[in-house]
Amino acid sequence: MNRNNFMILVVLTAVAFSVQAQTPRNLDDLVGARASSGERELEDRGYHHHKTMKIKDSSIGYWWNSRRGRCIAATTKDGRFSSVAEQPESMCGEDGHASNNDYDRRHHGGRGSSIDDLVGMRARSGERELKDRGYHHRNTVKVKGNSIAYWWNPRKQRCIAVTTKDGRYDSIMDQPESMCDDKRADSGGDHHGRRGNIDDLVGMRASSGERELRDRGYKFVHSRRGGGRIWANWWNRSARQCITVVTMNGRYDSITDSPPADCDRR
């Protein structure tokens, strides 16, 4: 039996076991929950993510609780937990040690815990998922045809770098918190000026751009039309920053800094 067939057999065996195993009583409320919410709940209840396996249209995440000495498998389908089942400790690493080591690696320089399932996803879908999981976009830089986006999770005090290649997420890596700080986000990489964290919106459809601006702390002030274009002013109260967004043919054509007076501020 070659290695690929062996791995398929292992995964199918794990799936069959997880279906037959019972849901732990204190975790049955997670069945049916959105995967992002379920993962946060598992972390709050002392579980650490060990690994994830993909099976057709589902994924099985293995989680280890060192205090309880328990390994569980959470199966996700259509974005929700379809089952949560107890597993042998070996599925989370020998006596859980491999799981704890893997958890440390993921949180200190490896792929991001509970978000590595986004690797391979289309960038637009991945961005929505990151926002659902509590991450906020800080800035994006271009490197040899690829883009590297830095995202910050204030709840977890965690910075990650997401590399996009050919329109899909190619890797997700933990980063020092300084890579997501306000000064770097405003001036980092190939961007210029205080609007460095919104230049990535140029070229985006106006409807999506408006949602992004609101998510990043901007509030619409007013707009004017002329020559086939729309000039809109947006104000960021926390940064005390006014910007002018020009929309043409339904997409953001440019984003420039403007004096506060353009946003009716002094």
PyRosetta script that sets phi, psi and omega in degrees:
from pyrosetta import init, pose_from_sequence

init()
pose = pose_from_sequence("MNRNNFMILVVLTAVAFSVQAQTPRNLDDLVGARASSGERELEDRGYHHHKTMKIKDSSIGYWWNSRRGRCIAATTKDGRFSSVAEQPESMCGEDGHASNNDYDRRHHGGRGSSIDDLVGMRARSGERELKDRGYHHRNTVKVKGNSIAYWWNPRKQRCIAVTTKDGRYDSIMDQPESMCDDKRADSGGDHHGRRGNIDDLVGMRASSGERELRDRGYKFVHSRRGGGRIWANWWNRSARQCITVVTMNGRYDSITDSPPADCDRR")
pose.set_psi(1, 124.8)
pose.set_omega(1, -178.9)
pose.set_phi(2, -76.5)
pose.set_psi(2, 171.9)
pose.set_omega(2, -173.9)
pose.set_phi(3, -62.9)
pose.set_psi(3, -41.4)
pose.set_omega(3, -178.4)
pose.set_phi(4, -62.6)
pose.set_psi(4, -45.2)
pose.set_omega(4, 179.2)
pose.set_phi(5, -64.5)
pose.set_psi(5, -37.3)
pose.set_omega(5, 178.7)
pose.set_phi(6, -63.3)
pose.set_psi(6, -43.9)
pose.set_omega(6, 179.9)
pose.set_phi(7, -63.4)
pose.set_psi(7, -39.6)
pose.set_omega(7, 177.9)
pose.set_phi(8, -62.0)
pose.set_psi(8, -41.8)
pose.set_omega(8, 179.0)
pose.set_phi(9, -62.9)
pose.set_psi(9, -42.3)
pose.set_omega(9, 179.2)
pose.set_phi(10, -61.3)
pose.set_psi(10, -45.9)
pose.set_omega(10, -177.9)
pose.set_phi(11, -65.1)
pose.set_psi(11, -44.6)
pose.set_omega(11, -179.9)
pose.set_phi(12, -63.8)
pose.set_psi(12, -36.8)
pose.set_omega(12, 176.8)
pose.set_phi(13, -63.6)
pose.set_psi(13, -41.8)
pose.set_omega(13, 178.8)
pose.set_phi(14, -63.4)
pose.set_psi(14, -40.1)
pose.set_omega(14, 179.0)
pose.set_phi(15, -63.4)
pose.set_psi(15, -46.0)
pose.set_omega(15, -179.9)
pose.set_phi(16, -60.9)
pose.set_psi(16, -40.4)
pose.set_omega(16, 179.6)
pose.set_phi(17, -65.7)
pose.set_psi(17, -42.2)
pose.set_omega(17, -176.7)
pose.set_phi(18, -66.2)
pose.set_psi(18, -32.1)
pose.set_omega(18, 178.9)
pose.set_phi(19, -68.1)
pose.set_psi(19, -38.4)
pose.set_omega(19, -176.2)
pose.set_phi(20, -78.8)
pose.set_psi(20, -30.8)
pose.set_omega(20, -176.2)
pose.set_phi(21, -68.1)
pose.set_psi(21, 151.4)
pose.set_omega(21, -178.8)
pose.set_phi(22, -86.5)
pose.set_psi(22, 153.1)
pose.set_omega(22, 176.7)
pose.set_phi(23, -76.6)
pose.set_psi(23, 128.0)
pose.set_omega(23, 175.0)
pose.set_phi(24, -55.4)
pose.set_psi(24, 140.1)
pose.set_omega(24, -173.0)
pose.set_phi(25, -58.0)
pose.set_psi(25, -37.3)
pose.set_omega(25, -176.0)
pose.set_phi(26, -85.4)
pose.set_psi(26, 7.2)
pose.set_omega(26, 177.8)
pose.set_phi(27, -122.7)
pose.set_psi(27, -0.3)
pose.set_omega(27, -175.4)
pose.set_phi(28, -67.0)
pose.set_psi(28, -18.2)
pose.set_omega(28, 178.8)
pose.set_phi(29, -73.7)
pose.set_psi(29, -11.4)
pose.set_omega(29, -179.1)
pose.set_phi(30, -85.1)
pose.set_psi(30, -17.2)
pose.set_omega(30, 179.4)
pose.set_phi(31, -65.8)
pose.set_psi(31, 123.3)
pose.set_omega(31, -177.0)
pose.set_phi(32, 97.8)
pose.set_psi(32, -10.0)
pose.set_omega(32, 179.7)
pose.set_phi(33, -75.5)
pose.set_psi(33, 153.4)
pose.set_omega(33, 172.7)
pose.set_phi(34, -58.9)
pose.set_psi(34, 141.6)
pose.set_omega(34, -175.9)
pose.set_phi(35, -57.1)
pose.set_psi(35, -41.3)
pose.set_omega(35, -178.8)
pose.set_phi(36, -62.5)
pose.set_psi(36, -41.8)
pose.set_omega(36, 179.0)
pose.set_phi(37, -69.5)
pose.set_psi(37, -40.4)
pose.set_omega(37, 179.3)
pose.set_phi(38, -62.6)
pose.set_psi(38, -39.9)
pose.set_omega(38, 179.2)
pose.set_phi(39, -65.1)
pose.set_psi(39, -40.7)
pose.set_omega(39, 177.5)
pose.set_phi(40, -63.4)
pose.set_psi(40, -40.5)
pose.set_omega(40, 179.5)
pose.set_phi(41, -64.4)
pose.set_psi(41, -42.1)
pose.set_omega(41, 178.9)
pose.set_phi(42, -60.8)
pose.set_psi(42, -42.7)
pose.set_omega(42, 178.1)
pose.set_phi(43, -63.5)
pose.set_psi(43, -41.3)
pose.set_omega(43, 179.2)
pose.set_phi(44, -64.1)
pose.set_psi(44, -27.1)
pose.set_omega(44, -178.5)
pose.set_phi(45, -94.7)
pose.set_psi(45, 12.9)
pose.set_omega(45, 172.4)
pose.set_phi(46, 93.9)
pose.set_psi(46, 12.4)
pose.set_omega(46, 179.1)
pose.set_phi(47, -94.5)
pose.set_psi(47, 144.7)
pose.set_omega(47, 177.0)
pose.set_phi(48, -119.0)
pose.set_psi(48, 132.2)
pose.set_omega(48, -179.6)
pose.set_phi(49, -66.4)
pose.set_psi(49, 133.7)
pose.set_omega(49, 179.8)
pose.set_phi(50, -107.1)
pose.set_psi(50, -52.7)
pose.set_omega(50, -178.6)
pose.set_phi(51, -162.5)
pose.set_psi(51, 166.3)
pose.set_omega(51, 177.4)
pose.set_phi(52, -134.4)
pose.set_psi(52, 135.1)
pose.set_omega(52, 176.3)
pose.set_phi(53, -114.8)
pose.set_psi(53, 142.1)
pose.set_omega(53, 178.3)
pose.set_phi(54, -101.2)
pose.set_psi(54, 129.7)
pose.set_omega(54, 177.0)
pose.set_phi(55, -131.6)
pose.set_psi(55, 106.0)
pose.set_omega(55, -179.1)
pose.set_phi(56, 50.3)
pose.set_psi(56, -113.8)
pose.set_omega(56, -176.4)
pose.set_phi(57, -100.3)
pose.set_psi(57, 16.1)
pose.set_omega(57, 178.9)
pose.set_phi(58, -126.1)
pose.set_psi(58, 164.4)
pose.set_omega(58, 172.8)
pose.set_phi(59, -133.9)
pose.set_psi(59, 145.5)
pose.set_omega(59, -179.4)
pose.set_phi(60, -118.7)
pose.set_psi(60, 115.2)
pose.set_omega(60, 178.5)
pose.set_phi(61, -100.5)
pose.set_psi(61, 131.6)
pose.set_omega(61, 179.2)
pose.set_phi(62, -102.2)
pose.set_psi(62, 131.0)
pose.set_omega(62, -174.8)
pose.set_phi(63, -128.2)
pose.set_psi(63, 140.9)
pose.set_omega(63, -177.0)
pose.set_phi(64, -119.8)
pose.set_psi(64, 133.0)
pose.set_omega(64, 174.9)
pose.set_phi(65, -113.3)
pose.set_psi(65, 105.9)
pose.set_omega(65, -174.8)
pose.set_phi(66, -68.7)
pose.set_psi(66, -31.3)
pose.set_omega(66, -179.1)
pose.set_phi(67, -68.6)
pose.set_psi(67, -41.0)
pose.set_omega(67, -179.9)
pose.set_phi(68, -89.3)
pose.set_psi(68, -13.7)
pose.set_omega(68, -174.9)
pose.set_phi(69, 63.2)
pose.set_psi(69, 42.6)
pose.set_omega(69, -173.6)
pose.set_phi(70, -125.2)
pose.set_psi(70, 137.9)
pose.set_omega(70, 173.7)
pose.set_phi(71, -113.1)
pose.set_psi(71, 133.2)
pose.set_omega(71, 177.4)
pose.set_phi(72, -130.4)
pose.set_psi(72, 157.3)
pose.set_omega(72, 176.1)
pose.set_phi(73, -117.7)
pose.set_psi(73, 122.6)
pose.set_omega(73, 177.5)
pose.set_phi(74, -107.4)
pose.set_psi(74, 114.6)
pose.set_omega(74, -179.3)
pose.set_phi(75, -92.9)
pose.set_psi(75, 126.9)
pose.set_omega(75, -179.7)
pose.set_phi(76, -109.4)
pose.set_psi(76, 130.6)
pose.set_omega(76, 176.4)
pose.set_phi(77, -141.7)
pose.set_psi(77, 132.2)
pose.set_omega(77, -178.6)
pose.set_phi(78, 56.0)
pose.set_psi(78, 35.8)
pose.set_omega(78, 174.9)
pose.set_phi(79, 79.7)
pose.set_psi(79, 6.5)
pose.set_omega(79, -179.4)
pose.set_phi(80, -131.9)
pose.set_psi(80, 155.5)
pose.set_omega(80, 175.1)
pose.set_phi(81, -70.0)
pose.set_psi(81, 115.6)
pose.set_omega(81, 177.3)
pose.set_phi(82, -90.9)
pose.set_psi(82, -22.4)
pose.set_omega(82, 175.7)
pose.set_phi(83, -159.7)
pose.set_psi(83, 152.2)
pose.set_omega(83, 173.1)
pose.set_phi(84, -133.6)
pose.set_psi(84, 114.9)
pose.set_omega(84, -172.0)
pose.set_phi(85, -132.3)
pose.set_psi(85, 143.0)
pose.set_omega(85, 177.3)
pose.set_phi(86, -70.5)
pose.set_psi(86, 145.4)
pose.set_omega(86, -176.1)
pose.set_phi(87, -131.8)
pose.set_psi(87, 161.9)
pose.set_omega(87, 173.3)
pose.set_phi(88, -62.1)
pose.set_psi(88, 148.7)
pose.set_omega(88, -178.9)
pose.set_phi(89, -58.1)
pose.set_psi(89, -30.1)
pose.set_omega(89, -177.8)
pose.set_phi(90, -61.5)
pose.set_psi(90, -23.9)
pose.set_omega(90, 179.6)
pose.set_phi(91, -72.2)
pose.set_psi(91, -17.0)
pose.set_omega(91, 176.7)
pose.set_phi(92, -109.0)
pose.set_psi(92, 16.7)
pose.set_omega(92, -177.7)
pose.set_phi(93, 99.4)
pose.set_psi(93, 153.0)
pose.set_omega(93, -176.3)
pose.set_phi(94, -56.7)
pose.set_psi(94, 116.8)
pose.set_omega(94, 179.9)
pose.set_phi(95, 54.1)
pose.set_psi(95, 20.0)
pose.set_omega(95, 178.0)
pose.set_phi(96, 83.8)
pose.set_psi(96, -8.8)
pose.set_omega(96, -176.0)
pose.set_phi(97, -64.4)
pose.set_psi(97, -41.3)
pose.set_omega(97, 179.8)
pose.set_phi(98, -63.2)
pose.set_psi(98, -35.3)
pose.set_omega(98, 179.8)
pose.set_phi(99, -64.9)
pose.set_psi(99, -45.0)
pose.set_omega(99, -179.3)
pose.set_phi(100, -64.7)
pose.set_psi(100, -39.4)
pose.set_omega(100, 177.4)
pose.set_phi(101, -63.9)
pose.set_psi(101, -41.5)
pose.set_omega(101, 179.2)
pose.set_phi(102, -65.1)
pose.set_psi(102, -38.2)
pose.set_omega(102, 177.9)
pose.set_phi(103, -61.9)
pose.set_psi(103, -45.5)
pose.set_omega(103, 178.8)
pose.set_phi(104, -61.7)
pose.set_psi(104, -40.6)
pose.set_omega(104, -179.4)
pose.set_phi(105, -64.6)
pose.set_psi(105, -40.4)
pose.set_omega(105, -177.8)
pose.set_phi(106, -67.3)
pose.set_psi(106, -32.8)
pose.set_omega(106, -176.3)
pose.set_phi(107, -92.6)
pose.set_psi(107, -5.6)
pose.set_omega(107, -178.4)
pose.set_phi(108, -136.1)
pose.set_psi(108, 56.9)
pose.set_omega(108, 172.5)
pose.set_phi(109, 120.1)
pose.set_psi(109, -8.8)
pose.set_omega(109, 178.7)
pose.set_phi(110, -99.5)
pose.set_psi(110, -166.4)
pose.set_omega(110, 176.5)
pose.set_phi(111, -65.0)
pose.set_psi(111, 154.6)
pose.set_omega(111, -175.0)
pose.set_phi(112, -70.8)
pose.set_psi(112, 130.5)
pose.set_omega(112, 176.2)
pose.set_phi(113, -61.5)
pose.set_psi(113, 137.0)
pose.set_omega(113, 176.3)
pose.set_phi(114, 67.9)
pose.set_psi(114, 4.3)
pose.set_omega(114, 176.6)
pose.set_phi(115, -127.8)
pose.set_psi(115, 0.4)
pose.set_omega(115, -179.8)
pose.set_phi(116, -68.9)
pose.set_psi(116, -13.7)
pose.set_omega(116, 176.1)
pose.set_phi(117, -69.3)
pose.set_psi(117, -11.2)
pose.set_omega(117, 180.0)
pose.set_phi(118, -81.5)
pose.set_psi(118, -15.7)
pose.set_omega(118, 179.6)
pose.set_phi(119, -62.4)
pose.set_psi(119, 128.2)
pose.set_omega(119, -177.0)
pose.set_phi(120, 98.2)
pose.set_psi(120, -12.4)
pose.set_omega(120, -179.1)
pose.set_phi(121, -78.7)
pose.set_psi(121, 151.7)
pose.set_omega(121, 174.0)
pose.set_phi(122, -59.9)
pose.set_psi(122, 141.0)
pose.set_omega(122, -173.4)
pose.set_phi(123, -56.4)
pose.set_psi(123, -42.6)
pose.set_omega(123, -178.0)
pose.set_phi(124, -62.4)
pose.set_psi(124, -41.6)
pose.set_omega(124, 178.1)
pose.set_phi(125, -68.6)
pose.set_psi(125, -38.8)
pose.set_omega(125, 178.8)
pose.set_phi(126, -62.9)
pose.set_psi(126, -37.9)
pose.set_omega(126, 178.7)
pose.set_phi(127, -63.4)
pose.set_psi(127, -42.1)
pose.set_omega(127, 177.9)
pose.set_phi(128, -62.2)
pose.set_psi(128, -41.3)
pose.set_omega(128, -179.8)
pose.set_phi(129, -64.5)
pose.set_psi(129, -43.3)
pose.set_omega(129, 179.9)
pose.set_phi(130, -60.4)
pose.set_psi(130, -41.4)
pose.set_omega(130, 178.5)
pose.set_phi(131, -64.3)
pose.set_psi(131, -40.6)
pose.set_omega(131, 178.5)
pose.set_phi(132, -62.3)
pose.set_psi(132, -27.8)
pose.set_omega(132, -177.5)
pose.set_phi(133, -96.0)
pose.set_psi(133, 13.3)
pose.set_omega(133, 171.5)
pose.set_phi(134, 93.0)
pose.set_psi(134, 13.3)
pose.set_omega(134, -180.0)
pose.set_phi(135, -96.0)
pose.set_psi(135, 147.6)
pose.set_omega(135, 178.6)
pose.set_phi(136, -122.7)
pose.set_psi(136, 130.9)
pose.set_omega(136, 179.6)
pose.set_phi(137, -67.6)
pose.set_psi(137, 134.0)
pose.set_omega(137, 179.9)
pose.set_phi(138, -106.0)
pose.set_psi(138, -56.7)
pose.set_omega(138, 176.4)
pose.set_phi(139, -161.7)
pose.set_psi(139, 165.8)
pose.set_omega(139, -179.3)
pose.set_phi(140, -133.2)
pose.set_psi(140, 136.3)
pose.set_omega(140, 176.7)
pose.set_phi(141, -123.4)
pose.set_psi(141, 153.1)
pose.set_omega(141, 179.2)
pose.set_phi(142, -103.2)
pose.set_psi(142, 132.2)
pose.set_omega(142, 179.8)
pose.set_phi(143, -137.4)
pose.set_psi(143, 107.3)
pose.set_omega(143, 175.3)
pose.set_phi(144, 49.9)
pose.set_psi(144, 51.1)
pose.set_omega(144, 176.6)
pose.set_phi(145, 84.2)
pose.set_psi(145, -11.2)
pose.set_omega(145, 176.2)
pose.set_phi(146, -102.6)
pose.set_psi(146, 164.0)
pose.set_omega(146, 174.8)
pose.set_phi(147, -121.5)
pose.set_psi(147, 141.7)
pose.set_omega(147, 177.9)
pose.set_phi(148, -119.6)
pose.set_psi(148, 115.8)
pose.set_omega(148, -178.4)
pose.set_phi(149, -106.4)
pose.set_psi(149, 134.7)
pose.set_omega(149, 178.7)
pose.set_phi(150, -102.0)
pose.set_psi(150, 130.3)
pose.set_omega(150, -177.3)
pose.set_phi(151, -125.4)
pose.set_psi(151, 143.2)
pose.set_omega(151, -176.4)
pose.set_phi(152, -121.6)
pose.set_psi(152, 132.8)
pose.set_omega(152, 175.2)
pose.set_phi(153, -111.6)
pose.set_psi(153, 104.4)
pose.set_omega(153, -176.3)
pose.set_phi(154, -66.4)
pose.set_psi(154, -30.5)
pose.set_omega(154, -179.4)
pose.set_phi(155, -67.2)
pose.set_psi(155, -40.7)
pose.set_omega(155, -179.2)
pose.set_phi(156, -94.9)
pose.set_psi(156, -4.0)
pose.set_omega(156, -176.3)
pose.set_phi(157, 51.1)
pose.set_psi(157, 55.3)
pose.set_omega(157, -170.8)
pose.set_phi(158, -135.2)
pose.set_psi(158, 134.2)
pose.set_omega(158, 178.5)
pose.set_phi(159, -113.6)
pose.set_psi(159, 134.9)
pose.set_omega(159, 177.6)
pose.set_phi(160, -130.4)
pose.set_psi(160, 156.4)
pose.set_omega(160, 174.8)
pose.set_phi(161, -117.1)
pose.set_psi(161, 124.7)
pose.set_omega(161, -178.9)
pose.set_phi(162, -111.7)
pose.set_psi(162, 118.4)
pose.set_omega(162, 179.4)
pose.set_phi(163, -95.4)
pose.set_psi(163, 125.7)
pose.set_omega(163, 179.1)
pose.set_phi(164, -108.2)
pose.set_psi(164, 130.7)
pose.set_omega(164, 179.3)
pose.set_phi(165, -135.2)
pose.set_psi(165, 128.2)
pose.set_omega(165, -180.0)
pose.set_phi(166, 54.7)
pose.set_psi(166, 37.9)
pose.set_omega(166, 174.8)
pose.set_phi(167, 80.4)
pose.set_psi(167, 5.0)
pose.set_omega(167, -179.5)
pose.set_phi(168, -129.4)
pose.set_psi(168, 155.4)
pose.set_omega(168, 177.2)
pose.set_phi(169, -69.1)
pose.set_psi(169, 120.9)
pose.set_omega(169, -177.4)
pose.set_phi(170, -97.0)
pose.set_psi(170, -33.0)
pose.set_omega(170, 178.6)
pose.set_phi(171, -159.8)
pose.set_psi(171, 155.9)
pose.set_omega(171, 175.4)
pose.set_phi(172, -134.1)
pose.set_psi(172, 120.6)
pose.set_omega(172, -175.9)
pose.set_phi(173, -130.5)
pose.set_psi(173, 141.5)
pose.set_omega(173, 173.1)
pose.set_phi(174, -67.7)
pose.set_psi(174, 149.0)
pose.set_omega(174, -178.2)
pose.set_phi(175, -135.3)
pose.set_psi(175, 160.3)
pose.set_omega(175, 172.7)
pose.set_phi(176, -60.9)
pose.set_psi(176, 147.6)
pose.set_omega(176, -178.5)
pose.set_phi(177, -57.4)
pose.set_psi(177, -30.0)
pose.set_omega(177, -178.1)
pose.set_phi(178, -61.6)
pose.set_psi(178, -24.0)
pose.set_omega(178, 179.5)
pose.set_phi(179, -71.2)
pose.set_psi(179, -13.8)
pose.set_omega(179, 179.8)
pose.set_phi(180, -115.0)
pose.set_psi(180, 10.8)
pose.set_omega(180, -177.9)
pose.set_phi(181, -73.5)
pose.set_psi(181, 164.8)
pose.set_omega(181, -172.3)
pose.set_phi(182, -61.1)
pose.set_psi(182, -41.2)
pose.set_omega(182, -176.8)
pose.set_phi(183, -66.4)
pose.set_psi(183, -44.2)
pose.set_omega(183, 180.0)
pose.set_phi(184, -67.6)
pose.set_psi(184, -38.7)
pose.set_omega(184, -179.9)
pose.set_phi(185, -63.3)
pose.set_psi(185, -33.4)
pose.set_omega(185, -178.0)
pose.set_phi(186, -80.8)
pose.set_psi(186, -24.4)
pose.set_omega(186, -172.9)
pose.set_phi(187, -127.3)
pose.set_psi(187, -0.3)
pose.set_omega(187, -169.7)
pose.set_phi(188, -70.5)
pose.set_psi(188, 159.9)
pose.set_omega(188, 170.0)
pose.set_phi(189, 60.6)
pose.set_psi(189, -138.3)
pose.set_omega(189, -175.0)
pose.set_phi(190, -85.3)
pose.set_psi(190, 1.8)
pose.set_omega(190, -177.5)
pose.set_phi(191, -82.9)
pose.set_psi(191, 165.7)
pose.set_omega(191, -176.3)
pose.set_phi(192, -134.2)
pose.set_psi(192, 136.2)
pose.set_omega(192, 174.8)
pose.set_phi(193, 76.9)
pose.set_psi(193, -172.7)
pose.set_omega(193, -174.5)
pose.set_phi(194, -73.4)
pose.set_psi(194, -12.6)
pose.set_omega(194, -179.1)
pose.set_phi(195, -92.7)
pose.set_psi(195, 19.5)
pose.set_omega(195, -176.6)
pose.set_phi(196, -58.4)
pose.set_psi(196, -23.4)
pose.set_omega(196, -177.4)
pose.set_phi(197, -90.5)
pose.set_psi(197, 8.4)
pose.set_omega(197, 178.3)
pose.set_phi(198, -131.4)
pose.set_psi(198, -0.6)
pose.set_omega(198, 179.0)
pose.set_phi(199, -61.7)
pose.set_psi(199, -24.1)
pose.set_omega(199, -179.5)
pose.set_phi(200, -68.3)
pose.set_psi(200, -9.2)
pose.set_omega(200, -180.0)
pose.set_phi(201, -81.6)
pose.set_psi(201, -15.4)
pose.set_omega(201, 179.8)
pose.set_phi(202, -61.8)
pose.set_psi(202, 128.5)
pose.set_omega(202, -177.6)
pose.set_phi(203, 97.5)
pose.set_psi(203, -12.3)
pose.set_omega(203, -179.4)
pose.set_phi(204, -78.5)
pose.set_psi(204, 151.9)
pose.set_omega(204, 173.7)
pose.set_phi(205, -59.7)
pose.set_psi(205, 142.5)
pose.set_omega(205, -174.1)
pose.set_phi(206, -59.0)
pose.set_psi(206, -39.9)
pose.set_omega(206, -178.7)
pose.set_phi(207, -62.3)
pose.set_psi(207, -41.6)
pose.set_omega(207, 178.5)
pose.set_phi(208, -70.8)
pose.set_psi(208, -38.2)
pose.set_omega(208, 179.5)
pose.set_phi(209, -62.6)
pose.set_psi(209, -38.8)
pose.set_omega(209, 178.7)
pose.set_phi(210, -63.3)
pose.set_psi(210, -41.8)
pose.set_omega(210, 177.3)
pose.set_phi(211, -63.0)
pose.set_psi(211, -41.4)
pose.set_omega(211, -179.8)
pose.set_phi(212, -63.5)
pose.set_psi(212, -44.1)
pose.set_omega(212, -179.8)
pose.set_phi(213, -60.7)
pose.set_psi(213, -42.2)
pose.set_omega(213, 178.8)
pose.set_phi(214, -64.7)
pose.set_psi(214, -41.1)
pose.set_omega(214, 178.9)
pose.set_phi(215, -62.3)
pose.set_psi(215, -27.9)
pose.set_omega(215, -177.1)
pose.set_phi(216, -96.9)
pose.set_psi(216, 14.1)
pose.set_omega(216, 171.5)
pose.set_phi(217, 95.5)
pose.set_psi(217, 10.9)
pose.set_omega(217, -179.7)
pose.set_phi(218, -96.8)
pose.set_psi(218, 148.1)
pose.set_omega(218, 178.4)
pose.set_phi(219, -124.6)
pose.set_psi(219, 131.8)
pose.set_omega(219, -179.9)
pose.set_phi(220, -65.7)
pose.set_psi(220, 136.2)
pose.set_omega(220, -179.4)
pose.set_phi(221, -107.1)
pose.set_psi(221, -63.0)
pose.set_omega(221, 177.7)
pose.set_phi(222, -164.7)
pose.set_psi(222, 172.6)
pose.set_omega(222, -179.9)
pose.set_phi(223, -148.1)
pose.set_psi(223, 164.2)
pose.set_omega(223, 176.6)
pose.set_phi(224, -145.2)
pose.set_psi(224, 154.2)
pose.set_omega(224, -176.9)
pose.set_phi(225, -117.7)
pose.set_psi(225, 155.0)
pose.set_omega(225, 176.2)
pose.set_phi(226, 168.2)
pose.set_psi(226, 138.5)
pose.set_omega(226, 176.4)
pose.set_phi(227, 61.7)
pose.set_psi(227, 32.3)
pose.set_omega(227, 178.7)
pose.set_phi(228, 77.8)
pose.set_psi(228, 9.6)
pose.set_omega(228, -179.2)
pose.set_phi(229, -123.7)
pose.set_psi(229, 160.5)
pose.set_omega(229, 173.5)
pose.set_phi(230, -124.2)
pose.set_psi(230, 126.4)
pose.set_omega(230, 175.3)
pose.set_phi(231, -103.5)
pose.set_psi(231, 119.5)
pose.set_omega(231, -179.9)
pose.set_phi(232, -122.0)
pose.set_psi(232, 137.0)
pose.set_omega(232, 176.9)
pose.set_phi(233, -104.7)
pose.set_psi(233, 136.2)
pose.set_omega(233, -179.8)
pose.set_phi(234, -127.4)
pose.set_psi(234, 144.2)
pose.set_omega(234, -177.2)
pose.set_phi(235, -122.2)
pose.set_psi(235, 133.1)
pose.set_omega(235, 174.8)
pose.set_phi(236, -107.8)
pose.set_psi(236, 108.6)
pose.set_omega(236, -173.4)
pose.set_phi(237, -66.2)
pose.set_psi(237, -44.8)
pose.set_omega(237, -176.4)
pose.set_phi(238, -66.0)
pose.set_psi(238, -35.4)
pose.set_omega(238, 179.1)
pose.set_phi(239, -92.2)
pose.set_psi(239, -7.3)
pose.set_omega(239, -175.0)
pose.set_phi(240, 48.8)
pose.set_psi(240, 55.8)
pose.set_omega(240, -174.2)
pose.set_phi(241, -127.7)
pose.set_psi(241, 130.6)
pose.set_omega(241, 175.7)
pose.set_phi(242, -109.2)
pose.set_psi(242, 135.6)
pose.set_omega(242, 177.4)
pose.set_phi(243, -129.8)
pose.set_psi(243, 156.4)
pose.set_omega(243, 173.9)
pose.set_phi(244, -116.3)
pose.set_psi(244, 123.5)
pose.set_omega(244, 179.9)
pose.set_phi(245, -109.9)
pose.set_psi(245, 123.0)
pose.set_omega(245, 178.3)
pose.set_phi(246, -100.5)
pose.set_psi(246, 124.1)
pose.set_omega(246, 179.3)
pose.set_phi(247, -109.6)
pose.set_psi(247, 133.0)
pose.set_omega(247, 179.3)
pose.set_phi(248, -139.9)
pose.set_psi(248, 130.9)
pose.set_omega(248, -179.4)
pose.set_phi(249, 55.7)
pose.set_psi(249, 36.7)
pose.set_omega(249, 175.2)
pose.set_phi(250, 79.9)
pose.set_psi(250, 4.4)
pose.set_omega(250, -179.2)
pose.set_phi(251, -129.1)
pose.set_psi(251, 155.2)
pose.set_omega(251, 176.9)
pose.set_phi(252, -69.4)
pose.set_psi(252, 119.8)
pose.set_omega(252, -177.4)
pose.set_phi(253, -93.5)
pose.set_psi(253, -33.1)
pose.set_omega(253, 179.0)
pose.set_phi(254, -161.7)
pose.set_psi(254, 156.2)
pose.set_omega(254, 175.3)
pose.set_phi(255, -135.4)
pose.set_psi(255, 121.8)
pose.set_omega(255, -177.7)
pose.set_phi(256, -131.9)
pose.set_psi(256, 153.3)
pose.set_omega(256, 174.3)
pose.set_phi(257, -69.4)
pose.set_psi(257, 147.3)
pose.set_omega(257, 177.5)
pose.set_phi(258, -137.1)
pose.set_psi(258, 156.4)
pose.set_omega(258, 177.0)
pose.set_phi(259, -65.6)
pose.set_psi(259, 151.2)
pose.set_omega(259, -179.5)
pose.set_phi(260, -54.6)
pose.set_psi(260, -29.5)
pose.set_omega(260, -179.3)
pose.set_phi(261, -60.3)
pose.set_psi(261, -29.9)
pose.set_omega(261, 178.5)
pose.set_phi(262, -66.2)
pose.set_psi(262, -20.5)
pose.set_omega(262, 177.6)
pose.set_phi(263, -105.8)
pose.set_psi(263, 20.2)
pose.set_omega(263, 179.4)
pose.set_phi(264, 61.6)
pose.set_psi(264, 34.0)
pose.set_omega(264, 176.5)
pose.set_phi(265, -122.0)
pose.set_psi(265, 155.9)
pose.set_omega(265, 178.4)
pose.set_phi(266, -101.6)
pose.dump_pdb("model.pdb")
